Amino acid sequence: MNAHAVQSTVQLRTDYREKEEAVLRSIVAITPNRAIRAMQANSDRDNMARTAFMHTKLASPDG
């Protein structure tokens, strides 16, 4: 392998690692807010309404 190919491979690995870390950082940032929202008042009622809608949609002949 020549030096250019090695440098290219190292750069590609570095880029993937940086992107992976960015995704993980965003997940860590989003998760607490989503958990808080899920635990707020009426969130269970909203979920039941969505679930009832989906069951109705799946049971309908139009599908």
C-alpha positions in Angstrom: 0.0 0.0 0.0 1.3 3.4 -0.8 1.2 6.4 1.5 -1.7 8.0 -0.3 -3.9 4.9 0.1 -3.0 4.6 3.8 -3.8 8.2 4.4 -7.1 7.8 2.6 -8.1 4.8 4.7 -7.2 6.6 7.9 -9.1 9.7 6.9 -12.2 7.6 6.0 -12.1 5.8 9.4 -11.7 9.2 11.1 -14.7 10.6 9.2 -16.9 7.6 10.1 -15.9 7.8 13.8 -16.7 11.6 13.9 -20.1 10.9 12.3 -20.8 8.1 14.7 -20.0 10.3 17.6 -22.2 13.1 16.3 -25.1 10.6 16.0 -24.6 9.4 19.6 -24.3 12.9 20.9 -27.6 13.8 19.3 -29.3 10.7 20.7 -28.0 11.6 24.2 -29.3 15.1 23.8 -32.8 14.1 22.5 -33.5 11.2 24.8 -34.2 13.1 28.1 -36.6 15.5 26.4 -38.5 12.6 24.8 -38.7 10.8 28.2 -39.9 14.0 29.9 -42.5 14.5 27.2 -43.7 10.9 27.5 -44.1 11.2 31.3 -46.1 14.5 31.1 -49.8 14.6 32.0 -52.1 13.3 29.3 -49.4 11.7 27.3 -51.0 8.3 28.0 -54.4 9.5 26.9 -52.8 10.8 23.6 -51.1 7.4 23.1 -54.4 5.6 23.7 -56.0 7.8 21.0 -53.3 7.0 18.5 -53.5 3.3 19.3 -57.3 3.3 18.9 -56.9 5.1 15.6 -54.4 2.5 14.4 -56.6 -0.4 15.4 -59.5 1.2 13.6 -57.4 1.8 10.5 -56.1 -1.8 10.5 -59.5 -3.3 11.0 -61.1 -1.3 8.2 -61.7 -3.0 4.9 -59.8 -0.2 3.1 -56.7 -1.1 5.3 
